[in-house]
Amino acid sequence: MDIIEAAWWISLIVVTTYHLLVFRKNREESARFDAQDLPGVSIVIAVKNGSKTLIQNLPAFCQQTYPSFEIVIVDDHSNDDEKSILEKGIEGMTNVRLIYTELEPGKKNALTFGIQQASYEVILCTDADCYPASTKWIHQMVSHTFEKNMVLGYSPYERKAGLLNRIIRFETIMTGMQYLSWTLVGKPYMGVGRNILYPKELFQKENPYKDHRHIPYGDDDLWVQKAAAISNVKVCFDKEAHVFSKPEVTVFDWLHQKHRHLSAGHHYGAKYLWQPASYATALIVHWLLLIPIWLIEPGLWFSVFFLLGLLLRWQSLIVWTNKLGDEDTNYWFPILELGYAIYLAGMGLFSIVFKKKTWN
Protein backbone atom coordinates (compact mmCIF):
# COMPACT_ATOMS: atom_id res chain seq x y z
CA MET A 1 0.00 0.00 0.00
CA ASP A 2 2.89 2.38 0.75
CA ILE A 3 4.16 2.02 -2.82
CA ILE A 4 0.71 2.75 -4.23
CA GLU A 5 0.32 5.82 -2.05
CA ALA A 6 3.79 7.08 -2.95
CA ALA A 7 3.06 6.64 -6.66
CA TRP A 8 -0.22 8.53 -6.30
CA TRP A 9 1.40 11.46 -4.46
CA ILE A 10 4.15 11.68 -7.08
CA SER A 11 1.56 11.70 -9.85
CA LEU A 12 -0.32 14.51 -8.11
CA ILE A 13 2.87 16.56 -7.82
CA VAL A 14 3.73 16.05 -11.51
CA VAL A 15 0.25 16.92 -12.78
CA THR A 16 0.01 19.94 -10.48
CA THR A 17 3.44 21.19 -11.53
CA TYR A 18 2.37 21.10 -15.18
CA HIS A 19 -0.72 23.16 -14.45
CA LEU A 20 1.12 25.68 -12.27
CA LEU A 21 4.29 26.16 -14.31
CA VAL A 22 3.56 25.15 -17.90
CA PHE A 23 -0.14 25.47 -18.64
CA ARG A 24 -0.30 28.98 -17.11
CA LYS A 25 1.68 30.26 -20.10
CA ASN A 26 -1.55 31.05 -21.97
CA ARG A 27 -1.27 34.60 -20.63
CA GLU A 28 1.87 35.10 -22.73
CA GLU A 29 0.63 34.83 -26.31
CA SER A 30 3.28 35.44 -28.95
CA ALA A 31 3.76 39.07 -29.92
CA ARG A 32 2.03 40.45 -32.99
CA PHE A 33 3.10 42.86 -35.66
CA ASP A 34 1.32 44.84 -38.35
CA ALA A 35 3.32 44.80 -41.55
CA GLN A 36 2.92 47.55 -44.10
CA ASP A 37 3.52 45.12 -46.95
CA LEU A 38 1.88 41.81 -46.11
CA PRO A 39 3.62 38.82 -47.70
CA GLY A 40 1.78 36.66 -50.20
CA VAL A 41 0.46 33.40 -48.77
CA SER A 42 0.01 30.01 -50.42
CA ILE A 43 -2.54 27.79 -48.70
CA VAL A 44 -1.47 24.21 -49.40
CA ILE A 45 -3.98 21.37 -49.04
CA ALA A 46 -3.16 17.72 -49.73
CA VAL A 47 -6.16 15.56 -50.63
CA LYS A 48 -6.66 11.90 -51.39
CA ASN A 49 -10.16 10.79 -52.36
CA GLY A 50 -11.76 13.57 -50.32
CA SER A 51 -13.01 15.85 -53.08
CA LYS A 52 -16.61 16.30 -51.93
CA THR A 53 -15.67 17.50 -48.47
CA LEU A 54 -12.96 19.79 -49.84
CA ILE A 55 -15.35 21.37 -52.36
CA GLN A 56 -17.81 22.09 -49.54
CA ASN A 57 -15.09 23.84 -47.53
CA LEU A 58 -13.38 25.77 -50.33
CA PRO A 59 -15.71 28.83 -50.29
CA ALA A 60 -14.62 29.62 -46.72
CA PHE A 61 -11.00 29.68 -47.90
CA CYS A 62 -11.75 31.73 -51.01
CA GLN A 63 -13.58 34.36 -48.95
CA GLN A 64 -10.50 35.34 -46.97
CA THR A 65 -9.99 39.13 -46.87
CA TYR A 66 -6.22 38.84 -47.06
CA PRO A 67 -4.86 40.90 -49.98
CA SER A 68 -2.66 38.33 -51.71
CA PHE A 69 -3.13 34.58 -51.45
CA GLU A 70 -3.64 31.43 -53.47
CA ILE A 71 -4.99 27.98 -52.70
CA VAL A 72 -2.86 25.10 -53.94
CA ILE A 73 -4.67 21.77 -53.89
CA VAL A 74 -2.37 18.78 -54.28
CA ASP A 75 -4.09 15.58 -55.34
CA ASP A 76 -2.27 12.57 -53.90
CA HIS A 77 -3.13 9.89 -56.47
CA SER A 78 -6.91 9.92 -55.97
CA ASN A 79 -9.04 7.66 -58.12
CA ASP A 80 -10.35 8.99 -61.44
CA ASP A 81 -13.88 9.69 -60.20
CA GLU A 82 -12.56 11.78 -57.30
CA LYS A 83 -10.27 13.72 -59.61
CA SER A 84 -13.17 14.47 -61.95
CA ILE A 85 -15.37 15.69 -59.09
CA LEU A 86 -12.59 17.96 -57.85
CA GLU A 87 -11.84 19.41 -61.27
CA LYS A 88 -15.49 20.32 -61.79
CA GLY A 89 -15.87 21.63 -58.25
CA ILE A 90 -13.16 24.27 -58.56
CA GLU A 91 -14.32 25.65 -61.91
CA GLY A 92 -14.60 29.43 -61.69
CA MET A 93 -12.41 29.74 -58.58
CA THR A 94 -9.70 32.02 -59.89
CA ASN A 95 -7.33 31.79 -56.94
CA VAL A 96 -7.46 27.98 -56.69
CA ARG A 97 -4.90 25.75 -58.41
CA LEU A 98 -5.23 21.99 -58.65
CA ILE A 99 -2.03 20.06 -59.23
CA TYR A 100 -1.25 16.35 -59.30
CA THR A 101 1.79 15.22 -57.38
CA GLU A 102 4.54 13.69 -59.49
CA LEU A 103 6.10 12.05 -56.45
CA GLU A 104 5.34 8.72 -54.79
CA PRO A 105 1.99 8.44 -52.94
CA GLY A 106 1.95 9.83 -49.42
CA LYS A 107 0.93 13.03 -47.68
CA LYS A 108 4.49 14.21 -47.09
CA ASN A 109 5.35 13.85 -50.76
CA ALA A 110 2.11 15.62 -51.73
CA LEU A 111 2.83 18.53 -49.39
CA THR A 112 6.42 18.75 -50.59
CA PHE A 113 5.31 18.89 -54.21
CA GLY A 114 2.65 21.51 -53.43
CA ILE A 115 5.10 23.71 -51.57
CA GLN A 116 7.57 23.45 -54.44
CA GLN A 117 4.84 24.69 -56.78
CA ALA A 118 3.60 27.45 -54.44
CA SER A 119 3.85 31.00 -55.78
CA TYR A 120 4.28 32.83 -52.48
CA GLU A 121 6.88 33.01 -49.74
CA VAL A 122 4.63 32.03 -46.85
CA ILE A 123 3.03 28.57 -46.63
CA LEU A 124 -0.17 28.01 -44.66
CA CYS A 125 -1.18 24.36 -44.43
CA THR A 126 -4.54 22.83 -43.64
CA ASP A 127 -6.51 19.70 -44.47
CA ALA A 128 -9.29 18.93 -46.94
CA ASP A 129 -11.87 18.34 -44.20
CA CYS A 130 -11.28 21.72 -42.52
CA TYR A 131 -12.52 25.30 -42.87
CA PRO A 132 -11.41 28.60 -41.25
CA ALA A 133 -13.44 30.16 -38.45
CA SER A 134 -13.42 33.61 -40.06
CA THR A 135 -12.39 35.59 -43.12
CA LYS A 136 -9.37 36.85 -41.12
CA TRP A 137 -7.70 33.48 -40.66
CA ILE A 138 -4.73 34.21 -42.91
CA HIS A 139 -4.17 37.69 -41.53
CA GLN A 140 -4.21 36.56 -37.90
CA MET A 141 -1.73 33.76 -38.57
CA VAL A 142 0.58 36.00 -40.63
CA SER A 143 0.60 38.58 -37.82
CA HIS A 144 3.02 36.35 -35.88
CA THR A 145 5.58 35.83 -38.66
CA PHE A 146 7.70 38.96 -38.28
CA GLU A 147 10.80 36.87 -37.62
CA LYS A 148 10.05 34.49 -40.51
CA ASN A 149 9.18 31.81 -38.02
CA MET A 150 6.76 28.91 -37.85
CA VAL A 151 3.33 29.70 -36.35
CA LEU A 152 1.13 27.08 -34.70
CA GLY A 153 -2.61 27.66 -34.80
CA TYR A 154 -5.43 25.81 -33.09
CA SER A 155 -7.96 23.54 -34.75
CA PRO A 156 -11.10 22.66 -32.77
CA TYR A 157 -13.94 20.38 -33.78
CA GLU A 158 -17.50 21.43 -34.50
CA ARG A 159 -19.88 21.32 -31.55
CA LYS A 160 -22.54 18.63 -31.94
CA ALA A 161 -24.99 16.91 -29.62
CA GLY A 162 -23.94 13.84 -27.68
CA LEU A 163 -21.35 12.58 -25.23
CA LEU A 164 -18.86 11.44 -27.87
CA ASN A 165 -18.69 14.92 -29.35
CA ARG A 166 -18.01 16.42 -25.94
CA ILE A 167 -15.27 13.86 -25.33
CA ILE A 168 -13.68 14.63 -28.71
CA ARG A 169 -13.69 18.36 -28.05
CA PHE A 170 -12.31 17.89 -24.53
CA GLU A 171 -9.46 15.73 -25.82
CA THR A 172 -8.69 18.41 -28.43
CA ILE A 173 -8.55 21.11 -25.74
CA MET A 174 -6.23 19.01 -23.58
CA THR A 175 -3.93 18.40 -26.55
CA GLY A 176 -3.97 22.08 -27.50
CA MET A 177 -3.31 23.17 -23.94
CA GLN A 178 -0.19 21.03 -23.89
CA TYR A 179 1.46 21.77 -27.24
CA LEU A 180 0.61 25.49 -27.21
CA SER A 181 1.90 25.89 -23.64
CA TRP A 182 5.17 24.13 -24.36
CA THR A 183 5.64 26.29 -27.43
CA LEU A 184 5.22 29.42 -25.31
CA VAL A 185 7.75 27.99 -22.85
CA GLY A 186 10.16 27.76 -25.79
CA LYS A 187 10.09 23.97 -26.11
CA PRO A 188 7.63 23.11 -28.90
CA TYR A 189 7.20 19.41 -29.61
CA MET A 190 4.18 19.18 -31.94
CA GLY A 191 1.56 21.05 -33.94
CA VAL A 192 -1.48 20.16 -36.00
CA GLY A 193 -1.26 20.07 -39.78
CA ARG A 194 -4.77 21.51 -39.98
CA ASN A 195 -3.45 24.95 -39.02
CA ILE A 196 0.26 25.63 -39.34
CA LEU A 197 2.23 28.37 -41.10
CA TYR A 198 5.91 28.64 -42.05
CA PRO A 199 8.21 30.32 -44.58
CA LYS A 200 8.68 28.44 -47.83
CA GLU A 201 12.38 29.22 -47.61
CA LEU A 202 12.65 27.46 -44.25
CA PHE A 203 10.92 24.36 -45.60
CA GLN A 204 13.07 24.18 -48.70
CA LYS A 205 16.27 24.77 -46.77
CA GLU A 206 15.59 22.07 -44.18
CA ASN A 207 13.70 19.55 -46.34
CA PRO A 208 12.08 18.32 -43.10
CA TYR A 209 10.67 15.06 -44.42
CA LYS A 210 13.87 13.66 -45.90
CA ASP A 211 14.77 11.63 -42.81
CA HIS A 212 11.30 10.21 -42.18
CA ARG A 213 9.63 10.15 -45.56
CA HIS A 214 8.92 6.44 -45.00
CA ILE A 215 6.67 7.31 -42.03
CA PRO A 216 3.12 7.94 -43.37
CA TYR A 217 2.23 10.46 -40.66
CA GLY A 218 3.98 13.06 -38.49
CA ASP A 219 4.14 15.69 -41.23
CA ASP A 220 3.25 18.21 -38.52
CA ASP A 221 4.84 16.95 -35.27
CA LEU A 222 8.22 15.92 -36.65
CA TRP A 223 8.46 19.08 -38.76
CA VAL A 224 7.72 21.25 -35.72
CA GLN A 225 10.47 19.54 -33.77
CA LYS A 226 12.95 20.17 -36.56
CA ALA A 227 11.88 23.79 -36.93
CA ALA A 228 12.24 24.32 -33.19
CA ALA A 229 15.92 23.43 -33.41
CA ILE A 230 16.69 26.14 -35.97
CA SER A 231 14.18 28.95 -35.40
CA ASN A 232 11.61 30.37 -33.03
CA VAL A 233 8.14 28.83 -33.13
CA LYS A 234 5.18 31.07 -32.26
CA VAL A 235 1.52 30.47 -31.47
CA CYS A 236 -1.71 32.14 -32.51
CA PHE A 237 -4.61 31.76 -30.07
CA ASP A 238 -6.97 34.16 -31.79
CA LYS A 239 -10.39 32.57 -32.34
CA GLU A 240 -10.58 34.22 -35.75
CA ALA A 241 -7.56 32.12 -36.70
CA HIS A 242 -9.05 28.80 -35.66
CA VAL A 243 -9.64 26.13 -38.28
CA PHE A 244 -12.63 23.88 -37.63
CA SER A 245 -12.97 20.20 -38.49
CA LYS A 246 -16.02 17.98 -38.56
CA PRO A 247 -15.84 15.45 -35.71
CA GLU A 248 -16.23 11.73 -36.15
CA VAL A 249 -19.67 10.43 -35.26
CA THR A 250 -18.79 6.91 -34.08
CA VAL A 251 -16.37 5.76 -31.41
CA PHE A 252 -14.65 3.41 -33.84
CA ASP A 253 -13.98 6.16 -36.41
CA TRP A 254 -12.70 8.52 -33.72
CA LEU A 255 -10.32 5.94 -32.26
CA HIS A 256 -9.12 5.12 -35.77
CA GLN A 257 -8.37 8.81 -36.29
CA LYS A 258 -6.58 9.15 -32.95
CA HIS A 259 -4.55 6.03 -33.68
CA ARG A 260 -3.04 7.86 -36.64
CA HIS A 261 -2.39 11.00 -34.59
CA LEU A 262 -0.77 9.17 -31.68
CA SER A 263 1.36 6.93 -33.90
CA ALA A 264 3.69 9.85 -34.65
CA GLY A 265 4.77 9.73 -31.01
CA HIS A 266 6.72 6.52 -31.70
CA HIS A 267 9.18 8.60 -33.67
CA TYR A 268 9.70 11.37 -31.11
CA GLY A 269 13.19 11.64 -29.74
CA ALA A 270 13.58 11.44 -25.96
CA LYS A 271 14.14 15.20 -25.97
CA TYR A 272 10.52 15.73 -27.00
CA LEU A 273 8.72 12.58 -25.88
CA TRP A 274 9.01 13.30 -22.17
CA GLN A 275 6.90 16.47 -22.42
CA PRO A 276 3.56 14.84 -23.31
CA ALA A 277 4.48 11.39 -21.95
CA SER A 278 5.25 12.48 -18.38
CA TYR A 279 1.96 14.36 -18.08
CA ALA A 280 -0.05 11.52 -19.62
CA THR A 281 1.60 8.92 -17.39
CA ALA A 282 1.07 10.99 -14.25
CA LEU A 283 -2.58 11.64 -15.07
CA ILE A 284 -3.22 7.93 -15.75
CA VAL A 285 -1.58 6.92 -12.47
CA HIS A 286 -3.41 9.68 -10.59
CA TRP A 287 -6.85 8.42 -11.61
CA LEU A 288 -6.26 4.67 -11.77
CA LEU A 289 -4.80 4.46 -8.24
CA LEU A 290 -7.81 6.20 -6.72
CA ILE A 291 -9.80 2.99 -6.45
CA PRO A 292 -7.30 0.90 -4.42
CA ILE A 293 -6.49 3.85 -2.16
CA TRP A 294 -10.11 4.71 -1.46
CA LEU A 295 -11.01 1.05 -0.89
CA ILE A 296 -8.13 0.30 1.45
CA GLU A 297 -7.19 3.47 3.33
CA PRO A 298 -8.42 6.80 1.93
CA GLY A 299 -7.32 9.15 4.72
CA LEU A 300 -8.36 12.79 5.25
CA TRP A 301 -5.29 14.42 3.71
CA PHE A 302 -5.55 12.25 0.65
CA SER A 303 -9.13 13.41 0.04
CA VAL A 304 -8.28 17.06 0.71
CA PHE A 305 -5.36 17.14 -1.71
CA PHE A 306 -7.28 15.19 -4.32
CA LEU A 307 -10.03 17.81 -4.27
CA LEU A 308 -7.56 20.71 -4.26
CA GLY A 309 -5.74 19.26 -7.26
CA LEU A 310 -9.02 18.67 -9.07
CA LEU A 311 -10.15 22.25 -8.46
CA LEU A 312 -6.80 23.62 -9.66
CA ARG A 313 -7.05 21.66 -12.91
CA TRP A 314 -10.70 22.63 -13.30
CA GLN A 315 -9.79 26.30 -13.02
CA SER A 316 -7.01 25.77 -15.54
CA LEU A 317 -9.48 24.28 -18.02
CA ILE A 318 -11.81 27.26 -17.60
CA VAL A 319 -8.98 29.64 -18.49
CA TRP A 320 -8.08 27.63 -21.57
CA THR A 321 -11.63 27.24 -22.81
CA ASN A 322 -12.08 30.99 -22.49
CA LYS A 323 -9.09 31.24 -24.80
CA LEU A 324 -9.85 28.39 -27.20
CA GLY A 325 -13.62 27.90 -26.94
CA ASP A 326 -15.75 24.85 -26.01
CA GLU A 327 -16.69 26.33 -22.66
CA ASP A 328 -19.47 23.75 -22.22
CA THR A 329 -16.86 21.10 -21.41
CA ASN A 330 -16.16 22.91 -18.11
CA TYR A 331 -19.33 21.56 -16.51
CA TRP A 332 -18.28 17.96 -17.07
CA PHE A 333 -14.62 18.30 -16.17
CA PRO A 334 -14.15 15.55 -13.50
CA ILE A 335 -15.91 12.94 -15.64
CA LEU A 336 -14.17 14.05 -18.84
CA GLU A 337 -10.72 14.04 -17.24
CA LEU A 338 -11.27 10.53 -15.89
CA GLY A 339 -12.36 9.43 -19.37
CA TYR A 340 -9.34 11.21 -20.85
CA ALA A 341 -6.99 9.27 -18.54
CA ILE A 342 -8.61 5.97 -19.55
CA TYR A 343 -8.36 6.98 -23.22
CA LEU A 344 -4.65 7.82 -22.85
CA ALA A 345 -3.93 4.46 -21.23
CA GLY A 346 -5.90 2.43 -23.75
CA MET A 347 -4.84 4.23 -26.92
CA GLY A 348 -1.25 4.44 -25.76
CA LEU A 349 -1.03 0.67 -25.45
CA PHE A 350 -2.97 0.08 -28.66
CA SER A 351 -0.75 2.38 -30.74
CA ILE A 352 2.35 0.59 -29.45
CA VAL A 353 1.05 -2.82 -30.53
CA PHE A 354 -0.64 -1.77 -33.78
CA LYS A 355 1.30 0.81 -35.77
CA LYS A 356 -0.47 2.87 -38.41
CA LYS A 357 0.70 2.32 -41.98
CA THR A 358 -1.18 4.99 -43.98
CA TRP A 359 -1.88 8.72 -43.64
CA ASN A 360 -5.61 8.61 -44.24
N, C-alpha and C positions, 0 to 999 in steps of 0.2 A: 504493500500500500504506500510506503514511503516513496518508492520510485515513481509510482503513478502520480502522487501529489507533487513531487518535485518537477516532473515533466509538465504537469498542468501549470504550475506557477511560472516555469520558464516560458511556456507558450504565451501566457498572459503578458509577461514582460516584453516579449518580442513583438506581439501584436500591438500592444500599447505604445511601444517605442515608435513603431511605424506611423501610427496615427498622430503622435505628438511631434515627431521630428521630420517626417517625410511628407505625409499627406496634408500637412498644414501649409505647404508651399503654394497652394492655390491662390493665396493673396499676392503672389509675386509673378503675375503674368508677364510674359516677355514684352519688352518695350516695343512701341510702335513707331512708325515714321510715315510721313506724308511726302512722297516723292513728287517733284514737279513733272518729271517725265516718267510715267509709269512704264515698266518694261512689258513687252508683248508676252503673252502667256499661251502655251500650247497645252490643252487638256488632252491627256492621252488615256484612252480606254481600250483595254484588251477584252475581246469577246469571243466566246466559243459556243456556238449553238444557243445563243441567248438573245436573238434579234428582236423578238416581240417585246420583251421587257425593256431593252435598250431604246427602242423606238418610242415607247410610252414615256420614258424619262428624258429623252433628248430636248423637248421644248423648254424644260426648266434650265438646261445648260445654255441653250441658244438665247434665252432671255436675260442673260447676265448683262449688267450695265457697264461692265468694264470696257474701256475704250478700244483695246486691241487684243483679240484672242481668237484662237481657232480650236476646233475639236477634231482630234485625230483618232479615228476608230481603227483599231488593228484587229482584223479577223484572223483568229488562230486556227486555221484549217477547219472551219465549220463545214457542215454538209451543204450540198448544192441548194437545197430548199431554203435553208437558213440564210445563205448568201443572197439569194434572190429576194427574200423578204426584206433584208437589210438594205439592199440597193434601192428598192422601191420606196422604202420608208424614209430615206434621207433625201429624196428628190425635192428640189426647191430650197434646201437648207444650204445657203451660200457659204457659211463658215464651217461646214462639216466636210471632212475628207475621210473617205473609206479606203484603206489600203490592206493588202493581203501580205502577211508576213512571208518572206522568202527563206526564213530560217526553219529549223526543226520545230515540230509542235512543242508547245509549252508556254506558260504565261510569261516566264522571264524572257524567253526569246521574242515573244510578241511585243512585250514592253520595250525591249532593247531596239527592235526594228522600228517601232513607232517613234521612239525618242530620236533615233537617227534621222527619221524623216520629218521631224518637227521643225516648224519655221521659226519659232521664237526661242528666246534665251532662257525662259523660265518654264519648267515642266510642272504641271499640276495633275496628279494621277487620281483616278477614281475607278469604280467598277460599273459594269453594265447594269446592275440591278440597284443602282443608287440614284439619288437626285439631290441637288442642293436645297438648303432650307430657305434661301432668299436669293434675290438677284444680285446681292453684294458678296456672294461667296468668294469670288476671285479676288476682289479688292481687299477683303478682310485678311485673306491668307497672304497676299502679296505685301501687306503692310508690315509684316515681320521679316522681310527679306533684305533689309538694308545692308547686311554684311554678306550677302550672297550665300546665305545659309539654308539648311533644310528647315522646313516648318511642318510640325505635326498638328493636324486638326483632329476633330472629334467626330465620330460617326455613330449616332444613336439609331435605334430601331423605332419604327412607327408604333404608336400606342394603339393597342387593340384590346378587346375584351378577353377575359380569361386569365387563369393562373399562369399558364405557360408563358404568355406574353409578358406578364409582370416579372417572371423569373428571368426571361431573356434580357429584358431591359435592366434589371438589377445586375446581372452578370456583366453587362456592357459597361455600366457605371463603375463597378468595382475594377474592371480591367482598365478603364480610362483613368480612374483615380490613381492607379499605380503607375502606368507608363507616363502620364503627363506630369505627375509629381516628381518622378525620378529625372525626367528631362529638365525640370526647373531646378533640381538639385545640381544638375550638371553631369548626370550619369544616365543618359538615355539608353534604353535597351531594346525598345520595340516601338512600332507605330502601326497604323492600319492603312493598308493600301487603298482604302476607300476615300482617303482624304489626306494626301501628303504632297508637299511641294518642295522642289529643289532646283538648283541651277542645272541647266543642260550641260554646261561646261564641267561641273563637278561629277556628273554621272559619266560623261565620256572619258574624263581623266582617270577615274577610279575603276571603271568597268566593273561594278560591284558584284555582278553575277558570275564572273569568270571562274571563281573558285568553288562555286556551289550550283553551277548550272544543272547538274544532274539531280538536284533536289527540286521536286515539283511545286514547292511552296516556299514561304519565307522571303518572297520578293520584297516585303516591307520590313520585317524584323531584322533580317541579316544585313540589309542595306542600311538601316538606321544605325546599327552597331558599327558598321564600317565608316559611315559618315561622321559618327561621334568621335572617331579617332583622329579625324583630320580637320574638322570644322565645328563651329558651334551649332547646336540644334535648338530651335525655338519652338514654342507652342502657341496655338491660337485657340482660346476658349470661346471666343465670341459666338453667340448662338446664330448669328447671321451667316457664320462660316461653317456651320454643321452640315453634314451630308447624311441624309436619311437613307435607310435600307428597309425593305419589307421583311418582317420577321418570318421565320418558319412557323408553320401552323401545326406541326406534329412533333412529338418528342423525338421520334426517330430521326426526322430530317434535321432537327436542331442539333442533336448529338453528332450526327454525321458531319454537319458544318463545323462544330467545335472540334471534332477530331482533326480536321484539316488545320484549323488554327493552332491547336496545341502541339501538333506534330513538329512545327518549326522549332519548338523548344529543345528537341533532341540535338539540334545543331548549334545551340548556344555554347559559347565558351564559358568556362567557370567564372570568368570576370563578370559576365552578364547574368548567368543562370541563377546565382545566389539571390539576386534582387527580388524576382517574383517567387522563387522556390522557397526561400526562408519564410516569407509571409504566408504562403499557401500551407506549408507544413505546420507552422505554428497555429494557424487558424483551424486546421483539421484536428490537430492534437487537442486544442482548447475545447472544441465542441465534443469530440468523441470520448474524451475522458470524463466528461460531466457525469455520465450514467454510473460508472463504477464508484466515483467519489461520492455522489449523492446517495447511492444505495448502501455504501459501507460506512462512511464517516464524513458527512457533509461539513460540519463545523460552522460557527458563526462568521469567522473572518473570511472563510472561503466564499460564503454567500454574499457577504458585503462587497468583496473585491470583484466577484463575478458581475454583480449589478453595476458597480462603478465603471468597470471596463466596458460593459454593454452600453451604458449611457454615453460614455465618451465616444465610442464608435458610432452610435446613433447620431450624436451631434455632428460628428464628422461627415456622415452621409448627408445630413440636411444641408450643410455648407456646400457640399459638392453638387447636390441636385439643384440647389439654387443657381449654381454656375453652369451646369450641363443640362438641366431639365429632368423630367421624369420624377417630379416631386411626389407623386402618388405612392412611390415605392417606400417612402419614409414610414408610412403607417404600418407597414408589414415587416419592418426591419429585422426583429429577432428571428422570425420564421424564415425570412429570405436568406439571412446570413447562415443559419443552420443548413438550409438547403444548398447554399453556395459551398459550404465546407464539404458536404456529402458529394456534391458534383465534382469538386476539385479532387477528392480522393478517388472517386470512381473513374473519372475521365483520365486522370493522371496515370493510373494503372493500365487502363485500356489502351491509351496511346503508346505506352511502352511496349505492350505485347503486339499490338496491331498497328503497324506504321502505314501512313497514307502514301499512296503511290501516284496520285494524280492531283491536278490543281483545281479541278471543278467536279 
